[in-house]
Structures are given as structure tokens and as C-alpha cells.
Amino acid sequence: MPKPTDLLQGTLDLLILKTLSREPLHGWAVAKRMLELSDDVLAVQQGSLYPALHRLEQQGWIKAQAGTTDTGREAKFYALTAAGRKQLARELESWERLSTAIGLVVREAE
């Protein structure tokens, strides 16, 4: 069986944008939220998460702001921008098309 992070290839941007669509979060909280929402299946490693966050920030889809965590630690909190919300809508549409197409192939193969 593939490692959970293998499943994220090509979908990490979508998962991050969707996770941040509810509220701004710091990096560790983004990974924790994804893990919780996926019933402990989608474990995103720091080596994948932080480069993706920086890439999304450079593209203007998220913005970072300094803040303090619940435990009192300084951290960057990431939030969606207006452009990020538009990109999330495009990513969700693309995901729906792809998952529908995969479903058709899988059901046909049975």
C-alpha cells in the first residue's frame, strides 16, 4: 500500500487551500487538521508542507501573518486571499472531474 504522503502528490495544494478556507492556521495546525479530518490517513510531512505553503504564498493564494499559537509560541498563520478562494474553486472543480472519471474507470473494471 502506498504511503499516505504518496496519495498527496498533485493534491496537496487543494488540501491546503481547503483546510485554510475555514480559518487561518499555522503550518503544524494545517497538517494536524488534515490528519484529523482524514481519520489519520493523510499525514503531511514538514518537508512537503512548508515548501507547499511557501509556494502558495508566492502565487498569492495565501498570505502569512505572525501570530501566537494556543501554547504561546510565535508562528506564521496562513490565510486564503481572494485569489486563493478563486483557485480553491478551480481546484475543487478539477478534483470533481478527476474523481468522477476515476470512479467510472474503477466501476467499469469490476
ZAVEX-935930 format. One record per atom (N, C-alpha, C): x, y, z; residue in three letters; chain. Coordinates in Angstrom, 1 decimal, always signed. Layout:
<atoms>
@east->X	north->Y	up->Z	res->ALA	chain->A
...
</atoms>
This chain:
<atoms>
@east->+0.9	north->-1.2	up->+0.0	res->MET	chain->A
@east->+0.0	north->+0.0	up->+0.0	res->MET	chain->A
@east->+0.9	north->+1.2	up->+0.0	res->MET	chain->A
@east->+0.5	north->+2.3	up->-0.8	res->PRO	chain->A
@east->+1.3	north->+3.5	up->-0.8	res->PRO	chain->A
@east->+1.3	north->+4.2	up->+0.5	res->PRO	chain->A
@east->+2.4	north->+4.9	up->+0.8	res->LYS	chain->A
@east->+2.5	north->+5.7	up->+2.0	res->LYS	chain->A
@east->+1.4	north->+6.8	up->+1.9	res->LYS	chain->A
@east->+0.9	north->+7.3	up->+3.0	res->PRO	chain->A
@east->-0.1	north->+8.4	up->+2.9	res->PRO	chain->A
@east->+0.3	north->+9.6	up->+2.2	res->PRO	chain->A
@east->+1.6	north->+10.0	up->+2.3	res->THR	chain->A
@east->+2.1	north->+11.2	up->+1.6	res->THR	chain->A
@east->+2.1	north->+10.9	up->+0.1	res->THR	chain->A
@east->+2.2	north->+9.7	up->-0.4	res->ASP	chain->A
@east->+2.2	north->+9.4	up->-1.8	res->ASP	chain->A
@east->+0.9	north->+9.8	up->-2.4	res->ASP	chain->A
@east->-0.2	north->+9.6	up->-1.6	res->LEU	chain->A
@east->-1.5	north->+10.0	up->-2.1	res->LEU	chain->A
@east->-1.7	north->+11.4	up->-2.3	res->LEU	chain->A
@east->-0.8	north->+12.3	up->-1.7	res->LEU	chain->A
@east->-1.0	north->+13.7	up->-1.8	res->LEU	chain->A
@east->-0.4	north->+14.3	up->-3.1	res->LEU	chain->A
@east->+0.4	north->+13.6	up->-3.8	res->GLN	chain->A
@east->+1.1	north->+14.2	up->-4.9	res->GLN	chain->A
@east->+0.0	north->+14.7	up->-5.9	res->GLN	chain->A
@east->+0.1	north->+16.0	up->-6.2	res->GLY	chain->A
@east->-0.8	north->+16.6	up->-7.1	res->GLY	chain->A
@east->-2.1	north->+17.1	up->-6.4	res->GLY	chain->A
@east->-2.3	north->+16.8	up->-5.2	res->THR	chain->A
@east->-3.5	north->+17.3	up->-4.5	res->THR	chain->A
@east->-3.2	north->+18.1	up->-3.2	res->THR	chain->A
@east->-1.9	north->+18.2	up->-2.9	res->LEU	chain->A
@east->-1.5	north->+18.9	up->-1.7	res->LEU	chain->A
@east->-2.0	north->+20.4	up->-1.7	res->LEU	chain->A
@east->-1.9	north->+21.1	up->-2.8	res->ASP	chain->A
@east->-2.4	north->+22.4	up->-2.9	res->ASP	chain->A
@east->-3.9	north->+22.5	up->-2.6	res->ASP	chain->A
@east->-4.6	north->+21.6	up->-3.2	res->LEU	chain->A
@east->-6.1	north->+21.6	up->-2.9	res->LEU	chain->A
@east->-6.3	north->+21.4	up->-1.4	res->LEU	chain->A
@east->-5.7	north->+20.4	up->-0.8	res->LEU	chain->A
@east->-5.9	north->+20.1	up->+0.6	res->LEU	chain->A
@east->-5.5	north->+21.3	up->+1.5	res->LEU	chain->A
@east->-4.4	north->+21.9	up->+1.2	res->ILE	chain->A
@east->-4.1	north->+23.1	up->+2.0	res->ILE	chain->A
@east->-5.1	north->+24.2	up->+1.8	res->ILE	chain->A
@east->-5.4	north->+24.6	up->+0.6	res->LEU	chain->A
@east->-6.4	north->+25.6	up->+0.4	res->LEU	chain->A
@east->-7.7	north->+25.3	up->+1.0	res->LEU	chain->A
@east->-8.2	north->+24.1	up->+0.9	res->LYS	chain->A
@east->-9.5	north->+23.7	up->+1.6	res->LYS	chain->A
@east->-9.4	north->+23.8	up->+3.1	res->LYS	chain->A
@east->-8.2	north->+23.4	up->+3.6	res->THR	chain->A
@east->-8.1	north->+23.4	up->+5.1	res->THR	chain->A
@east->-8.0	north->+24.9	up->+5.6	res->THR	chain->A
@east->-7.4	north->+25.7	up->+4.8	res->LEU	chain->A
@east->-7.4	north->+27.2	up->+5.2	res->LEU	chain->A
@east->-8.6	north->+27.9	up->+4.9	res->LEU	chain->A
@east->-9.6	north->+27.3	up->+4.2	res->SER	chain->A
@east->-10.8	north->+28.0	up->+3.8	res->SER	chain->A
@east->-11.7	north->+28.3	up->+5.0	res->SER	chain->A
@east->-11.5	north->+27.6	up->+6.1	res->ARG	chain->A
@east->-12.4	north->+27.8	up->+7.3	res->ARG	chain->A
@east->-11.8	north->+28.9	up->+8.2	res->ARG	chain->A
@east->-10.5	north->+28.9	up->+8.4	res->GLU	chain->A
@east->-9.8	north->+29.9	up->+9.3	res->GLU	chain->A
@east->-8.3	north->+29.8	up->+9.1	res->GLU	chain->A
@east->-7.7	north->+30.9	up->+9.4	res->PRO	chain->A
@east->-6.2	north->+31.0	up->+9.3	res->PRO	chain->A
@east->-5.6	north->+30.0	up->+10.3	res->PRO	chain->A
@east->-4.5	north->+29.3	up->+9.9	res->LEU	chain->A
@east->-3.9	north->+28.3	up->+10.8	res->LEU	chain->A
@east->-2.4	north->+28.4	up->+10.5	res->LEU	chain->A
@east->-1.6	north->+28.0	up->+11.6	res->HIS	chain->A
@east->-0.2	north->+27.9	up->+11.4	res->HIS	chain->A
@east->+0.1	north->+26.5	up->+10.8	res->HIS	chain->A
@east->+1.3	north->+26.3	up->+10.2	res->GLY	chain->A
@east->+1.7	north->+25.1	up->+9.5	res->GLY	chain->A
@east->+1.4	north->+23.8	up->+10.2	res->GLY	chain->A
@east->+1.8	north->+23.7	up->+11.4	res->TRP	chain->A
@east->+1.6	north->+22.5	up->+12.2	res->TRP	chain->A
@east->+0.1	north->+22.2	up->+12.3	res->TRP	chain->A
@east->-0.7	north->+23.3	up->+12.5	res->ALA	chain->A
@east->-2.1	north->+23.1	up->+12.7	res->ALA	chain->A
@east->-2.8	north->+22.7	up->+11.3	res->ALA	chain->A
@east->-2.2	north->+23.1	up->+10.2	res->VAL	chain->A
@east->-2.7	north->+22.7	up->+8.9	res->VAL	chain->A
@east->-2.6	north->+21.2	up->+8.8	res->VAL	chain->A
@east->-1.4	north->+20.7	up->+9.1	res->ALA	chain->A
@east->-1.1	north->+19.3	up->+9.0	res->ALA	chain->A
@east->-1.9	north->+18.5	up->+9.9	res->ALA	chain->A
@east->-2.1	north->+19.0	up->+11.2	res->LYS	chain->A
@east->-2.9	north->+18.3	up->+12.2	res->LYS	chain->A
@east->-4.4	north->+18.2	up->+11.7	res->LYS	chain->A
@east->-4.9	north->+19.3	up->+11.2	res->ARG	chain->A
@east->-6.3	north->+19.4	up->+10.8	res->ARG	chain->A
@east->-6.5	north->+18.4	up->+9.6	res->ARG	chain->A
@east->-5.6	north->+18.3	up->+8.7	res->MET	chain->A
@east->-5.8	north->+17.3	up->+7.6	res->MET	chain->A
@east->-5.7	north->+15.9	up->+8.1	res->MET	chain->A
@east->-4.9	north->+15.6	up->+9.0	res->LEU	chain->A
@east->-4.8	north->+14.3	up->+9.6	res->LEU	chain->A
@east->-6.1	north->+13.9	up->+10.3	res->LEU	chain->A
@east->-6.6	north->+14.9	up->+11.1	res->GLU	chain->A
@east->-7.9	north->+14.6	up->+11.8	res->GLU	chain->A
@east->-9.0	north->+14.4	up->+10.9	res->GLU	chain->A
@east->-9.2	north->+15.3	up->+9.9	res->LEU	chain->A
@east->-10.3	north->+15.2	up->+9.0	res->LEU	chain->A
@east->-10.3	north->+14.0	up->+8.1	res->LEU	chain->A
@east->-9.1	north->+13.4	up->+7.9	res->SER	chain->A
@east->-8.9	north->+12.2	up->+7.1	res->SER	chain->A
@east->-8.9	north->+11.0	up->+7.9	res->SER	chain->A
@east->-9.3	north->+11.0	up->+9.1	res->ASP	chain->A
@east->-9.3	north->+9.8	up->+10.0	res->ASP	chain->A
@east->-7.9	north->+9.2	up->+10.1	res->ASP	chain->A
@east->-6.9	north->+10.1	up->+10.2	res->ASP	chain->A
@east->-5.5	north->+9.7	up->+10.4	res->ASP	chain->A
@east->-4.9	north->+9.0	up->+9.2	res->ASP	chain->A
@east->-5.4	north->+9.3	up->+8.0	res->VAL	chain->A
@east->-4.8	north->+8.7	up->+6.7	res->VAL	chain->A
@east->-3.8	north->+9.7	up->+6.1	res->VAL	chain->A
@east->-4.2	north->+11.0	up->+6.0	res->LEU	chain->A
@east->-3.3	north->+11.9	up->+5.3	res->LEU	chain->A
@east->-2.4	north->+12.6	up->+6.2	res->LEU	chain->A
@east->-1.2	north->+12.0	up->+6.3	res->ALA	chain->A
@east->-0.1	north->+12.6	up->+7.2	res->ALA	chain->A
@east->+0.8	north->+13.3	up->+6.3	res->ALA	chain->A
@east->+0.8	north->+14.7	up->+6.4	res->VAL	chain->A
@east->+1.7	north->+15.5	up->+5.6	res->VAL	chain->A
@east->+3.0	north->+15.8	up->+6.4	res->VAL	chain->A
@east->+4.1	north->+15.5	up->+5.8	res->GLN	chain->A
@east->+5.4	north->+15.7	up->+6.4	res->GLN	chain->A
@east->+5.8	north->+17.2	up->+6.3	res->GLN	chain->A
@east->+6.6	north->+17.7	up->+7.2	res->GLN	chain->A
@east->+7.0	north->+19.1	up->+7.2	res->GLN	chain->A
@east->+7.8	north->+19.4	up->+5.9	res->GLN	chain->A
@east->+8.5	north->+18.4	up->+5.4	res->GLY	chain->A
@east->+9.3	north->+18.6	up->+4.2	res->GLY	chain->A
@east->+8.5	north->+18.8	up->+2.9	res->GLY	chain->A
@east->+7.2	north->+18.4	up->+3.0	res->SER	chain->A
@east->+6.3	north->+18.6	up->+1.9	res->SER	chain->A
@east->+5.4	north->+19.8	up->+2.2	res->SER	chain->A
@east->+5.0	north->+20.0	up->+3.4	res->LEU	chain->A
@east->+4.0	north->+21.0	up->+3.8	res->LEU	chain->A
@east->+4.6	north->+22.4	up->+3.6	res->LEU	chain->A
@east->+5.7	north->+22.7	up->+4.3	res->TYR	chain->A
@east->+6.3	north->+24.0	up->+4.3	res->TYR	chain->A
@east->+6.7	north->+24.5	up->+2.9	res->TYR	chain->A
@east->+7.3	north->+23.7	up->+2.1	res->PRO	chain->A
@east->+7.6	north->+24.2	up->+0.7	res->PRO	chain->A
@east->+6.3	north->+24.5	up->+0.0	res->PRO	chain->A
@east->+5.2	north->+23.7	up->+0.2	res->ALA	chain->A
@east->+3.9	north->+24.0	up->-0.5	res->ALA	chain->A
@east->+3.3	north->+25.3	up->+0.1	res->ALA	chain->A
@east->+3.4	north->+25.5	up->+1.4	res->LEU	chain->A
@east->+2.9	north->+26.8	up->+1.9	res->LEU	chain->A
@east->+3.6	north->+28.0	up->+1.3	res->LEU	chain->A
@east->+4.9	north->+27.9	up->+1.2	res->HIS	chain->A
@east->+5.7	north->+29.0	up->+0.6	res->HIS	chain->A
@east->+5.4	north->+29.2	up->-0.8	res->HIS	chain->A
@east->+5.2	north->+28.1	up->-1.6	res->ARG	chain->A
@east->+4.8	north->+28.2	up->-3.0	res->ARG	chain->A
@east->+3.4	north->+28.9	up->-3.1	res->ARG	chain->A
@east->+2.5	north->+28.4	up->-2.3	res->LEU	chain->A
@east->+1.1	north->+29.0	up->-2.4	res->LEU	chain->A
@east->+1.2	north->+30.5	up->-2.0	res->LEU	chain->A
@east->+2.0	north->+30.9	up->-1.1	res->GLU	chain->A
@east->+2.2	north->+32.3	up->-0.7	res->GLU	chain->A
@east->+2.8	north->+33.1	up->-1.9	res->GLU	chain->A
@east->+3.8	north->+32.5	up->-2.5	res->GLN	chain->A
@east->+4.4	north->+33.2	up->-3.7	res->GLN	chain->A
@east->+3.4	north->+33.4	up->-4.8	res->GLN	chain->A
@east->+2.5	north->+32.5	up->-4.9	res->GLN	chain->A
@east->+1.5	north->+32.6	up->-6.0	res->GLN	chain->A
@east->+0.4	north->+33.5	up->-5.6	res->GLN	chain->A
@east->+0.4	north->+34.0	up->-4.4	res->GLY	chain->A
@east->-0.6	north->+35.0	up->-4.0	res->GLY	chain->A
@east->-1.9	north->+34.3	up->-3.5	res->GLY	chain->A
@east->-1.9	north->+33.0	up->-3.3	res->TRP	chain->A
@east->-3.2	north->+32.3	up->-2.9	res->TRP	chain->A
@east->-3.4	north->+32.3	up->-1.4	res->TRP	chain->A
@east->-2.3	north->+32.4	up->-0.7	res->ILE	chain->A
@east->-2.4	north->+32.5	up->+0.8	res->ILE	chain->A
@east->-1.5	north->+33.7	up->+1.2	res->ILE	chain->A
@east->-1.7	north->+34.2	up->+2.4	res->LYS	chain->A
@east->-0.8	north->+35.2	up->+3.0	res->LYS	chain->A
@east->-0.5	north->+34.8	up->+4.4	res->LYS	chain->A
@east->+0.7	north->+35.1	up->+4.8	res->ALA	chain->A
@east->+1.2	north->+34.8	up->+6.1	res->ALA	chain->A
@east->+1.2	north->+36.0	up->+7.0	res->ALA	chain->A
@east->+0.9	north->+35.8	up->+8.3	res->GLN	chain->A
@east->+1.0	north->+36.8	up->+9.3	res->GLN	chain->A
@east->+1.5	north->+36.2	up->+10.6	res->GLN	chain->A
@east->+2.3	north->+36.9	up->+11.2	res->ALA	chain->A
@east->+2.9	north->+36.5	up->+12.5	res->ALA	chain->A
@east->+1.8	north->+36.5	up->+13.6	res->ALA	chain->A
@east->+1.8	north->+35.5	up->+14.4	res->GLY	chain->A
@east->+0.9	north->+35.3	up->+15.5	res->GLY	chain->A
@east->+1.4	north->+34.4	up->+16.6	res->GLY	chain->A
@east->+0.5	north->+34.2	up->+17.6	res->THR	chain->A
@east->+0.9	north->+33.3	up->+18.7	res->THR	chain->A
@east->-0.1	north->+32.2	up->+18.8	res->THR	chain->A
@east->+0.5	north->+31.0	up->+18.9	res->THR	chain->A
@east->-0.3	north->+29.8	up->+19.0	res->THR	chain->A
@east->-1.0	north->+29.7	up->+20.4	res->THR	chain->A
@east->-1.9	north->+28.7	up->+20.5	res->ASP	chain->A
@east->-2.6	north->+28.5	up->+21.8	res->ASP	chain->A
@east->-1.6	north->+28.2	up->+22.9	res->ASP	chain->A
@east->-0.5	north->+27.6	up->+22.5	res->THR	chain->A
@east->+0.6	north->+27.3	up->+23.5	res->THR	chain->A
@east->+1.5	north->+28.4	up->+23.8	res->THR	chain->A
@east->+1.3	north->+29.6	up->+23.1	res->GLY	chain->A
@east->+2.2	north->+30.7	up->+23.4	res->GLY	chain->A
@east->+3.4	north->+30.8	up->+22.5	res->GLY	chain->A
@east->+3.5	north->+30.0	up->+21.5	res->ARG	chain->A
@east->+4.6	north->+30.0	up->+20.6	res->ARG	chain->A
@east->+4.3	north->+31.0	up->+19.4	res->ARG	chain->A
@east->+5.4	north->+31.6	up->+19.0	res->GLU	chain->A
@east->+5.3	north->+32.5	up->+17.8	res->GLU	chain->A
@east->+5.3	north->+31.6	up->+16.6	res->GLU	chain->A
@east->+4.4	north->+31.9	up->+15.6	res->ALA	chain->A
@east->+4.3	north->+31.1	up->+14.4	res->ALA	chain->A
@east->+3.7	north->+32.0	up->+13.3	res->ALA	chain->A
@east->+3.9	north->+31.6	up->+12.1	res->LYS	chain->A
@east->+3.2	north->+32.2	up->+10.9	res->LYS	chain->A
@east->+1.9	north->+31.6	up->+10.8	res->LYS	chain->A
@east->+0.8	north->+32.4	up->+10.7	res->PHE	chain->A
@east->-0.5	north->+31.9	up->+10.4	res->PHE	chain->A
@east->-0.8	north->+32.2	up->+9.0	res->PHE	chain->A
@east->-1.4	north->+31.2	up->+8.3	res->TYR	chain->A
@east->-1.7	north->+31.3	up->+6.9	res->TYR	chain->A
@east->-3.2	north->+31.5	up->+6.7	res->TYR	chain->A
@east->-3.5	north->+32.4	up->+5.7	res->ALA	chain->A
@east->-5.0	north->+32.6	up->+5.4	res->ALA	chain->A
@east->-5.1	north->+32.7	up->+3.9	res->ALA	chain->A
@east->-6.3	north->+32.3	up->+3.4	res->LEU	chain->A
@east->-6.6	north->+32.4	up->+2.0	res->LEU	chain->A
@east->-6.7	north->+33.9	up->+1.6	res->LEU	chain->A
@east->-6.3	north->+34.2	up->+0.4	res->THR	chain->A
@east->-6.5	north->+35.5	up->-0.2	res->THR	chain->A
@east->-7.8	north->+35.4	up->-1.1	res->THR	chain->A
@east->-8.2	north->+36.5	up->-1.7	res->ALA	chain->A
@east->-9.3	north->+36.4	up->-2.6	res->ALA	chain->A
@east->-8.9	north->+35.5	up->-3.8	res->ALA	chain->A
@east->-7.7	north->+35.7	up->-4.3	res->ALA	chain->A
@east->-7.2	north->+34.9	up->-5.4	res->ALA	chain->A
@east->-7.1	north->+33.4	up->-5.0	res->ALA	chain->A
@east->-6.8	north->+33.1	up->-3.7	res->GLY	chain->A
@east->-6.8	north->+31.8	up->-3.2	res->GLY	chain->A
@east->-8.2	north->+31.1	up->-3.2	res->GLY	chain->A
@east->-9.2	north->+31.9	up->-2.9	res->ARG	chain->A
@east->-10.5	north->+31.4	up->-2.9	res->ARG	chain->A
@east->-11.0	north->+31.0	up->-4.3	res->ARG	chain->A
@east->-10.6	north->+31.8	up->-5.3	res->LYS	chain->A
@east->-10.9	north->+31.5	up->-6.7	res->LYS	chain->A
@east->-10.1	north->+30.3	up->-7.1	res->LYS	chain->A
@east->-8.8	north->+30.2	up->-6.7	res->GLN	chain->A
@east->-8.0	north->+29.0	up->-7.0	res->GLN	chain->A
@east->-8.6	north->+27.7	up->-6.4	res->GLN	chain->A
@east->-9.1	north->+27.9	up->-5.2	res->LEU	chain->A
@east->-9.7	north->+26.7	up->-4.5	res->LEU	chain->A
@east->-10.9	north->+26.3	up->-5.3	res->LEU	chain->A
@east->-11.7	north->+27.2	up->-5.8	res->ALA	chain->A
@east->-12.9	north->+26.8	up->-6.6	res->ALA	chain->A
@east->-12.5	north->+26.0	up->-7.8	res->ALA	chain->A
@east->-11.4	north->+26.5	up->-8.5	res->ARG	chain->A
@east->-10.9	north->+25.8	up->-9.7	res->ARG	chain->A
@east->-10.4	north->+24.5	up->-9.3	res->ARG	chain->A
@east->-9.6	north->+24.4	up->-8.2	res->GLU	chain->A
@east->-9.1	north->+23.1	up->-7.8	res->GLU	chain->A
@east->-10.2	north->+22.1	up->-7.5	res->GLU	chain->A
@east->-11.2	north->+22.6	up->-6.8	res->LEU	chain->A
@east->-12.3	north->+21.7	up->-6.4	res->LEU	chain->A
@east->-13.1	north->+21.2	up->-7.7	res->LEU	chain->A
@east->-13.2	north->+22.0	up->-8.6	res->GLU	chain->A
@east->-13.9	north->+21.6	up->-9.9	res->GLU	chain->A
@east->-13.0	north->+20.6	up->-10.6	res->GLU	chain->A
@east->-11.8	north->+20.8	up->-10.7	res->SER	chain->A
@east->-10.8	north->+19.9	up->-11.3	res->SER	chain->A
@east->-10.9	north->+18.5	up->-10.5	res->SER	chain->A
@east->-10.9	north->+18.6	up->-9.2	res->TRP	chain->A
@east->-10.9	north->+17.4	up->-8.4	res->TRP	chain->A
@east->-12.2	north->+16.6	up->-8.7	res->TRP	chain->A
@east->-13.3	north->+17.2	up->-8.8	res->GLU	chain->A
@east->-14.6	north->+16.6	up->-9.0	res->GLU	chain->A
@east->-14.5	north->+15.8	up->-10.4	res->GLU	chain->A
@east->-14.0	north->+16.5	up->-11.4	res->ARG	chain->A
@east->-13.9	north->+15.9	up->-12.7	res->ARG	chain->A
@east->-13.0	north->+14.7	up->-12.6	res->ARG	chain->A
@east->-11.9	north->+14.8	up->-12.0	res->LEU	chain->A
@east->-10.9	north->+13.7	up->-11.9	res->LEU	chain->A
@east->-11.5	north->+12.5	up->-11.1	res->LEU	chain->A
@east->-12.0	north->+12.8	up->-10.0	res->SER	chain->A
@east->-12.5	north->+11.7	up->-9.1	res->SER	chain->A
@east->-13.7	north->+11.0	up->-9.8	res->SER	chain->A
@east->-14.5	north->+11.8	up->-10.5	res->THR	chain->A
@east->-15.7	north->+11.2	up->-11.3	res->THR	chain->A
@east->-15.1	north->+10.2	up->-12.3	res->THR	chain->A
@east->-14.1	north->+10.7	up->-13.1	res->ALA	chain->A
@east->-13.5	north->+9.9	up->-14.2	res->ALA	chain->A
@east->-12.9	north->+8.7	up->-13.6	res->ALA	chain->A
@east->-12.2	north->+8.8	up->-12.5	res->ILE	chain->A
@east->-11.5	north->+7.6	up->-11.9	res->ILE	chain->A
@east->-12.6	north->+6.6	up->-11.4	res->ILE	chain->A
@east->-13.7	north->+7.1	up->-10.8	res->GLY	chain->A
@east->-14.8	north->+6.3	up->-10.4	res->GLY	chain->A
@east->-15.4	north->+5.5	up->-11.6	res->GLY	chain->A
@east->-15.5	north->+6.2	up->-12.7	res->LEU	chain->A
@east->-16.1	north->+5.5	up->-13.9	res->LEU	chain->A
@east->-15.2	north->+4.3	up->-14.3	res->LEU	chain->A
@east->-13.9	north->+4.6	up->-14.3	res->VAL	chain->A
@east->-12.9	north->+3.5	up->-14.7	res->VAL	chain->A
@east->-12.9	north->+2.4	up->-13.7	res->VAL	chain->A
@east->-12.9	north->+2.7	up->-12.5	res->VAL	chain->A
@east->-12.9	north->+1.7	up->-11.4	res->VAL	chain->A
@east->-14.1	north->+0.8	up->-11.5	res->VAL	chain->A
@east->-15.3	north->+1.4	up->-11.6	res->ARG	chain->A
@east->-16.5	north->+0.7	up->-11.7	res->ARG	chain->A
@east->-16.6	north->-0.2	up->-12.9	res->ARG	chain->A
@east->-16.1	north->+0.3	up->-14.0	res->GLU	chain->A
@east->-16.1	north->-0.4	up->-15.3	res->GLU	chain->A
@east->-15.2	north->-1.6	up->-15.2	res->GLU	chain->A
@east->-14.1	north->-1.5	up->-14.5	res->ALA	chain->A
@east->-13.2	north->-2.6	up->-14.4	res->ALA	chain->A
@east->-13.7	north->-3.7	up->-13.5	res->ALA	chain->A
@east->-14.7	north->-3.6	up->-12.8	res->GLU	chain->A
@east->-15.2	north->-4.7	up->-11.9	res->GLU	chain->A
@east->-15.9	north->-5.7	up->-12.6	res->GLU	chain->A
</atoms>
